[in-house]
Amino acid sequence: MRRKFQGTDRGKRVVADDGTAVGTLVRTDGDRARVLLDPERFEPGDPTGELGSRTTVTIDRTGVAESTNDRVRLVEGADPTDARRRA
């Protein structure tokens, strides 16, 4: 994505390169945005969430392949759930 995230991007659906739903943009901050993951993105054994939990992750604009009026498509191989780390 060449441009920075904007306030008008909030509410857009985020999808993987193959079209699989990831979540919804809930916060934007220039080069980065927060994605509220869909509940089914939970993986058993994940220490950062519980079944049905509403986890957010950060994506960077360089990981975005395309942005339309209603969705943001990530670049091939991008998985925002990999970004979950405990400090």
N, CA, C and O atoms as a GROMACS GRO file, in nm:
protein
  348
    1MET      N    1   0.086  -0.117   0.000
    1MET     CA    2   0.000   0.000   0.000
    1MET      C    3   0.090   0.122   0.000
    1MET      O    4   0.175   0.138   0.088
    2ARG      N    5   0.073   0.205  -0.094
    2ARG     CA    6   0.159   0.322  -0.107
    2ARG      C    7   0.124   0.432  -0.009
    2ARG      O    8   0.212   0.502   0.039
    3ARG      N    9  -0.003   0.448   0.020
    3ARG     CA   10  -0.042   0.555   0.111
    3ARG      C   11  -0.046   0.507   0.255
    3ARG      O   12  -0.045   0.387   0.282
    4LYS      N   13  -0.050   0.601   0.347
    4LYS     CA   14  -0.061   0.567   0.488
    4LYS      C   15  -0.205   0.529   0.520
    4LYS      O   16  -0.297   0.565   0.446
    5PHE      N   17  -0.224   0.456   0.630
    5PHE     CA   18  -0.359   0.426   0.675
    5PHE      C   19  -0.425   0.557   0.716
    5PHE      O   20  -0.360   0.646   0.770
    6GLN      N   21  -0.554   0.567   0.691
    6GLN     CA   22  -0.631   0.687   0.725
    6GLN      C   23  -0.750   0.649   0.811
    6GLN      O   24  -0.787   0.532   0.819
    7GLY      N   25  -0.810   0.747   0.873
    7GLY     CA   26  -0.928   0.723   0.955
    7GLY      C   27  -1.041   0.659   0.879
    7GLY      O   28  -1.120   0.584   0.936
    8THR      N   29  -1.050   0.687   0.750
    8THR     CA   30  -1.157   0.628   0.668
    8THR      C   31  -1.135   0.479   0.644
    8THR      O   32  -1.225   0.412   0.594
    9ASP      N   33  -1.017   0.427   0.678
    9ASP     CA   34  -0.991   0.283   0.664
    9ASP      C   35  -1.054   0.202   0.776
    9ASP      O   36  -1.074   0.081   0.762
   10ARG      N   37  -1.086   0.268   0.889
   10ARG     CA   38  -1.147   0.194   1.000
   10ARG      C   39  -1.277   0.129   0.954
   10ARG      O   40  -1.357   0.189   0.883
   11GLY      N   41  -1.296   0.005   0.996
   11GLY     CA   42  -1.416  -0.070   0.960
   11GLY      C   43  -1.399  -0.157   0.838
   11GLY      O   44  -1.486  -0.240   0.809
   12LYS      N   45  -1.289  -0.140   0.765
   12LYS     CA   46  -1.267  -0.224   0.647
   12LYS      C   47  -1.233  -0.367   0.690
   12LYS      O   48  -1.168  -0.388   0.793
   13ARG      N   49  -1.277  -0.463   0.611
   13ARG     CA   50  -1.244  -0.603   0.634
   13ARG      C   51  -1.100  -0.627   0.588
   13ARG      O   52  -1.058  -0.574   0.486
   14VAL      N   53  -1.027  -0.707   0.662
   14VAL     CA   54  -0.891  -0.745   0.626
   14VAL      C   55  -0.896  -0.891   0.583
   14VAL      O   56  -0.949  -0.976   0.655
   15VAL      N   57  -0.841  -0.919   0.465
   15VAL     CA   58  -0.840  -1.055   0.412
   15VAL      C   59  -0.698  -1.093   0.373
   15VAL      O   60  -0.617  -1.007   0.337
   16ALA      N   61  -0.669  -1.222   0.382
   16ALA     CA   62  -0.540  -1.274   0.337
   16ALA      C   63  -0.537  -1.271   0.185
   16ALA      O   64  -0.639  -1.246   0.121
   17ASP      N   65  -0.422  -1.295   0.127
   17ASP     CA   66  -0.405  -1.292  -0.018
   17ASP      C   67  -0.501  -1.389  -0.088
   17ASP      O   68  -0.546  -1.362  -0.199
   18ASP      N   69  -0.532  -1.502  -0.023
   18ASP     CA   70  -0.622  -1.600  -0.083
   18ASP      C   71  -0.769  -1.570  -0.060
   18ASP      O   72  -0.856  -1.647  -0.100
   19GLY      N   73  -0.799  -1.455   0.006
   19GLY     CA   74  -0.938  -1.415   0.030
   19GLY      C   75  -0.994  -1.459   0.163
   19GLY      O   76  -1.108  -1.426   0.194
   20THR      N   77  -0.918  -1.533   0.242
   20THR     CA   78  -0.962  -1.578   0.373
   20THR      C   79  -0.976  -1.459   0.467
   20THR      O   80  -0.886  -1.375   0.477
   21ALA      N   81  -1.089  -1.451   0.536
   21ALA     CA   82  -1.113  -1.339   0.628
   21ALA      C   83  -1.016  -1.344   0.746
   21ALA      O   84  -0.989  -1.451   0.801
   22VAL      N   85  -0.965  -1.228   0.784
   22VAL     CA   86  -0.873  -1.217   0.896
   22VAL      C   87  -0.938  -1.140   1.010
   22VAL      O   88  -0.937  -1.184   1.124
   23GLY      N   89  -0.996  -1.024   0.979
   23GLY     CA   90  -1.056  -0.941   1.082
   23GLY      C   91  -1.101  -0.808   1.026
   23GLY      O   92  -1.129  -0.795   0.906
   24THR      N   93  -1.108  -0.707   1.115
   24THR     CA   94  -1.156  -0.574   1.079
   24THR      C   95  -1.061  -0.469   1.133
   24THR      O   96  -1.015  -0.480   1.247
   25LEU      N   97  -1.031  -0.367   1.052
   25LEU     CA   98  -0.948  -0.256   1.099
   25LEU      C   99  -1.024  -0.175   1.203
   25LEU      O  100  -1.135  -0.129   1.177
   26VAL      N  101  -0.965  -0.157   1.320
   26VAL     CA  102  -1.032  -0.083   1.426
   26VAL      C  103  -0.958   0.044   1.468
   26VAL      O  104  -1.016   0.131   1.533
   27ARG      N  105  -0.831   0.055   1.430
   27ARG     CA  106  -0.754   0.174   1.464
   27ARG      C  107  -0.646   0.195   1.358
   27ARG      O  108  -0.584   0.100   1.312
   28THR      N  109  -0.625   0.320   1.321
   28THR     CA  110  -0.523   0.351   1.221
   28THR      C  111  -0.427   0.454   1.278
   28THR      O  112  -0.466   0.541   1.357
   29ASP      N  113  -0.301   0.443   1.235
   29ASP     CA  114  -0.199   0.535   1.284
   29ASP      C  115  -0.088   0.547   1.179
   29ASP      O  116   0.023   0.501   1.202
   30GLY      N  117  -0.119   0.609   1.067
   30GLY     CA  118  -0.018   0.630   0.964
   30GLY      C  119   0.030   0.503   0.897
   30GLY      O  120  -0.040   0.447   0.813
   31ASP      N  121   0.150   0.457   0.934
   31ASP     CA  122   0.208   0.338   0.872
   31ASP      C  123   0.153   0.208   0.928
   31ASP      O  124   0.175   0.102   0.869
   32ARG      N  125   0.081   0.214   1.039
   32ARG     CA  126   0.031   0.092   1.103
   32ARG      C  127  -0.118   0.102   1.132
   32ARG      O  128  -0.176   0.210   1.140
   33ALA      N  129  -0.177  -0.016   1.147
   33ALA     CA  130  -0.319  -0.023   1.181
   33ALA      C  131  -0.341  -0.144   1.271
   33ALA      O  132  -0.267  -0.242   1.264
   34ARG      N  133  -0.443  -0.135   1.356
   34ARG     CA  134  -0.480  -0.246   1.445
   34ARG      C  135  -0.596  -0.320   1.382
   34ARG      O  136  -0.692  -0.260   1.334
   35VAL      N  137  -0.584  -0.454   1.384
   35VAL     CA  138  -0.687  -0.542   1.328
   35VAL      C  139  -0.749  -0.623   1.441
   35VAL      O  140  -0.678  -0.692   1.515
   36LEU      N  141  -0.880  -0.614   1.454
   36LEU     CA  142  -0.954  -0.699   1.547
   36LEU      C  143  -0.978  -0.831   1.476
   36LEU      O  144  -1.055  -0.837   1.380
   37LEU      N  145  -0.912  -0.936   1.523
   37LEU     CA  146  -0.920  -1.066   1.456
   37LEU      C  147  -1.059  -1.126   1.472
   37LEU      O  148  -1.125  -1.109   1.575
   38ASP      N  149  -1.102  -1.198   1.369
   38ASP     CA  150  -1.227  -1.273   1.377
   38ASP      C  151  -1.209  -1.383   1.481
   38ASP      O  152  -1.100  -1.439   1.492
   39PRO      N  153  -1.312  -1.416   1.557
   39PRO     CA  154  -1.300  -1.518   1.663
   39PRO      C  155  -1.248  -1.652   1.614
   39PRO      O  156  -1.180  -1.722   1.689
   40GLU      N  157  -1.279  -1.691   1.490
   40GLU     CA  158  -1.234  -1.821   1.440
   40GLU      C  159  -1.085  -1.823   1.409
   40GLU      O  160  -1.032  -1.928   1.372
   41ARG      N  161  -1.015  -1.709   1.421
   41ARG     CA  162  -0.870  -1.706   1.398
   41ARG      C  163  -0.793  -1.758   1.519
   41ARG      O  164  -0.670  -1.768   1.514
   42PHE      N  165  -0.863  -1.792   1.626
   42PHE     CA  166  -0.800  -1.850   1.745
   42PHE      C  167  -0.745  -1.987   1.712
   42PHE      O  168  -0.809  -2.067   1.643
   43GLU      N  169  -0.625  -2.014   1.761
   43GLU     CA  170  -0.567  -2.146   1.741
   43GLU      C  171  -0.549  -2.214   1.876
   43GLU      O  172  -0.500  -2.150   1.970
   44PRO      N  173  -0.588  -2.341   1.890
   44PRO     CA  174  -0.571  -2.411   2.017
   44PRO      C  175  -0.425  -2.407   2.062
   44PRO      O  176  -0.333  -2.423   1.983
   45GLY      N  177  -0.407  -2.384   2.191
   45GLY     CA  178  -0.272  -2.378   2.246
   45GLY      C  179  -0.210  -2.241   2.239
   45GLY      O  180  -0.096  -2.222   2.282
   46ASP      N  181  -0.283  -2.143   2.185
   46ASP     CA  182  -0.232  -2.007   2.175
   46ASP      C  183  -0.238  -1.943   2.314
   46ASP      O  184  -0.346  -1.926   2.369
   47PRO      N  185  -0.122  -1.907   2.371
   47PRO     CA  186  -0.122  -1.851   2.506
   47PRO      C  187  -0.174  -1.709   2.512
   47PRO      O  188  -0.195  -1.656   2.622
   48THR      N  189  -0.195  -1.643   2.397
   48THR     CA  190  -0.239  -1.504   2.400
   48THR      C  191  -0.389  -1.487   2.388
   48THR      O  192  -0.438  -1.374   2.393
   49GLY      N  193  -0.462  -1.594   2.375
   49GLY     CA  194  -0.606  -1.580   2.358
   49GLY      C  195  -0.682  -1.700   2.406
   49GLY      O  196  -0.624  -1.804   2.439
   50GLU      N  197  -0.813  -1.685   2.410
   50GLU     CA  198  -0.903  -1.793   2.447
   50GLU      C  199  -1.002  -1.812   2.334
   50GLU      O  200  -1.020  -1.723   2.251
   51LEU      N  201  -1.066  -1.926   2.332
   51LEU     CA  202  -1.166  -1.951   2.230
   51LEU      C  203  -1.269  -1.839   2.231
   51LEU      O  204  -1.329  -1.809   2.335
   52GLY      N  205  -1.288  -1.776   2.116
   52GLY     CA  206  -1.385  -1.669   2.106
   52GLY      C  207  -1.336  -1.534   2.154
   52GLY      O  208  -1.412  -1.438   2.155
   53SER      N  209  -1.209  -1.525   2.195
   53SER     CA  210  -1.158  -1.397   2.244
   53SER      C  211  -1.145  -1.298   2.129
   53SER      O  212  -1.137  -1.338   2.013
   54ARG      N  213  -1.143  -1.173   2.161
   54ARG     CA  214  -1.132  -1.068   2.060
   54ARG      C  215  -0.992  -1.008   2.069
   54ARG      O  216  -0.970  -0.912   2.142
   55THR      N  217  -0.900  -1.064   1.996
   55THR     CA  218  -0.761  -1.024   1.998
   55THR      C  219  -0.734  -0.926   1.884
   55THR      O  220  -0.787  -0.940   1.774
   56THR      N  221  -0.650  -0.825   1.912
   56THR     CA  222  -0.607  -0.734   1.807
   56THR      C  223  -0.459  -0.754   1.779
   56THR      O  224  -0.381  -0.788   1.868
   57VAL      N  225  -0.421  -0.732   1.654
   57VAL     CA  226  -0.282  -0.737   1.611
   57VAL      C  227  -0.255  -0.614   1.526
   57VAL      O  228  -0.347  -0.550   1.475
   58THR      N  229  -0.127  -0.582   1.511
   58THR     CA  230  -0.087  -0.468   1.430
   58THR      C  231  -0.039  -0.514   1.293
   58THR      O  232   0.035  -0.611   1.282
   59ILE      N  233  -0.082  -0.443   1.190
   59ILE     CA  234  -0.030  -0.467   1.057
   59ILE      C  235   0.040  -0.340   1.009
   59ILE      O  236   0.007  -0.229   1.052
   60ASP      N  237   0.136  -0.357   0.922
   60ASP     CA  238   0.212  -0.246   0.866
   60ASP      C  239   0.165  -0.225   0.722
   60ASP      O  240   0.127  -0.320   0.655
   61ARG      N  241   0.168  -0.102   0.676
   61ARG     CA  242   0.119  -0.076   0.540
   61ARG      C  243   0.200  -0.148   0.432
   61ARG      O  244   0.150  -0.171   0.323
   62THR      N  245   0.326  -0.183   0.462
   62THR     CA  246   0.406  -0.257   0.364
   62THR      C  247   0.355  -0.399   0.344
   62THR      O  248   0.390  -0.464   0.246
   63GLY      N  249   0.272  -0.450   0.437
   63GLY     CA  250   0.215  -0.583   0.425
   63GLY      C  251   0.082  -0.585   0.353
   63GLY      O  252   0.018  -0.689   0.344
   64VAL      N  253   0.041  -0.470   0.300
   64VAL     CA  254  -0.088  -0.458   0.232
   64VAL      C  255  -0.066  -0.458   0.081
   64VAL      O  256   0.009  -0.375   0.029
   65ALA      N  257  -0.132  -0.549   0.012
   65ALA     CA  258  -0.120  -0.557  -0.133
   65ALA      C  259  -0.217  -0.461  -0.201
   65ALA      O  260  -0.183  -0.400  -0.303
   66GLU      N  261  -0.337  -0.447  -0.145
   66GLU     CA  262  -0.442  -0.369  -0.210
   66GLU      C  263  -0.541  -0.319  -0.105
   66GLU      O  264  -0.571  -0.389  -0.009
   67SER      N  265  -0.591  -0.199  -0.125
   67SER     CA  266  -0.695  -0.144  -0.039
   67SER      C  267  -0.806  -0.090  -0.128
   67SER      O  268  -0.783  -0.005  -0.214
   68THR      N  269  -0.928  -0.141  -0.105
   68THR     CA  270  -1.044  -0.093  -0.180
   68THR      C  271  -1.135  -0.018  -0.085
   68THR      O  272  -1.097   0.008   0.030
   69ASN      N  273  -1.254   0.018  -0.131
   69ASN     CA  274  -1.347   0.092  -0.046
   69ASN      C  275  -1.395   0.013   0.075
   69ASN      O  276  -1.436   0.072   0.175
   70ASP      N  277  -1.391  -0.121   0.065
   70ASP     CA  278  -1.447  -0.200   0.175
   70ASP      C  279  -1.354  -0.307   0.231
   70ASP      O  280  -1.390  -0.374   0.328
   71ARG      N  281  -1.235  -0.324   0.173
   71ARG     CA  282  -1.147  -0.428   0.226
   71ARG      C  283  -1.000  -0.395   0.203
   71ARG      O  284  -0.964  -0.314   0.118
   72VAL      N  285  -0.917  -0.461   0.284
   72VAL     CA  286  -0.772  -0.451   0.272
   72VAL      C  287  -0.722  -0.593   0.251
   72VAL      O  288  -0.746  -0.682   0.333
   73ARG      N  289  -0.650  -0.614   0.139
   73ARG     CA  290  -0.596  -0.746   0.109
   73ARG      C  291  -0.447  -0.746   0.140
   73ARG      O  292  -0.373  -0.658   0.094
   74LEU      N  293  -0.404  -0.843   0.217
   74LEU     CA  294  -0.263  -0.853   0.258
   74LEU      C  295  -0.179  -0.914   0.147
   74LEU      O  296  -0.230  -0.982   0.058
   75VAL      N  297  -0.049  -0.890   0.153
   75VAL     CA  298   0.043  -0.948   0.054
   75VAL      C  299   0.049  -1.099   0.074
   75VAL      O  300   0.014  -1.151   0.180
   76GLU      N  301   0.093  -1.168  -0.028
   76GLU     CA  302   0.104  -1.313  -0.024
   76GLU      C  303   0.194  -1.357   0.091
   76GLU      O  304   0.303  -1.304   0.109
   77GLY      N  305   0.147  -1.453   0.167
   77GLY     CA  306   0.224  -1.509   0.278
   77GLY      C  307   0.215  -1.430   0.408
   77GLY      O  308   0.266  -1.475   0.510
   78ALA      N  309   0.151  -1.314   0.405
   78ALA     CA  310   0.139  -1.234   0.528
   78ALA      C  311   0.035  -1.297   0.621
   78ALA      O  312  -0.075  -1.333   0.578
   79ASP      N  313   0.071  -1.310   0.747
   79ASP     CA  314  -0.020  -1.363   0.848
   79ASP      C  315  -0.008  -1.274   0.972
   79ASP      O  316   0.089  -1.287   1.046
   80PRO      N  317  -0.104  -1.185   0.994
   80PRO     CA  318  -0.093  -1.093   1.107
   80PRO      C  319  -0.094  -1.161   1.243
   80PRO      O  320  -0.054  -1.099   1.342
   81THR      N  321  -0.137  -1.284   1.250
   81THR     CA  322  -0.136  -1.354   1.379
   81THR      C  323   0.007  -1.388   1.421
   81THR      O  324   0.031  -1.415   1.539
   82ASP      N  325   0.103  -1.386   1.328
   82ASP     CA  326   0.243  -1.408   1.362
   82ASP      C  327   0.298  -1.291   1.444
   82ASP      O  328   0.400  -1.305   1.511
   83ALA      N  329   0.231  -1.177   1.437
   83ALA     CA  330   0.280  -1.056   1.504
   83ALA      C  331   0.250  -1.056   1.654
   83ALA      O  332   0.297  -0.968   1.726
   84ARG      N  333   0.171  -1.152   1.701
   84ARG     CA  334   0.139  -1.154   1.844
   84ARG      C  335   0.258  -1.204   1.923
   84ARG      O  336   0.300  -1.319   1.911
   85ARG      N  337   0.311  -1.115   2.004
   85ARG     CA  338   0.425  -1.149   2.089
   85ARG      C  339   0.406  -1.085   2.224
   85ARG      O  340   0.351  -0.975   2.235
   86ARG      N  341   0.451  -1.152   2.325
   86ARG     CA  342   0.448  -1.093   2.458
   86ARG      C  343   0.583  -1.027   2.484
   86ARG      O  344   0.688  -1.085   2.457
   87ALA      N  345   0.578  -0.907   2.537
   87ALA     CA  346   0.703  -0.834   2.566
   87ALA      C  347   0.766  -0.885   2.694
   87ALA      O  348   0.871  -0.836   2.735
   0.00000   0.00000   0.00000
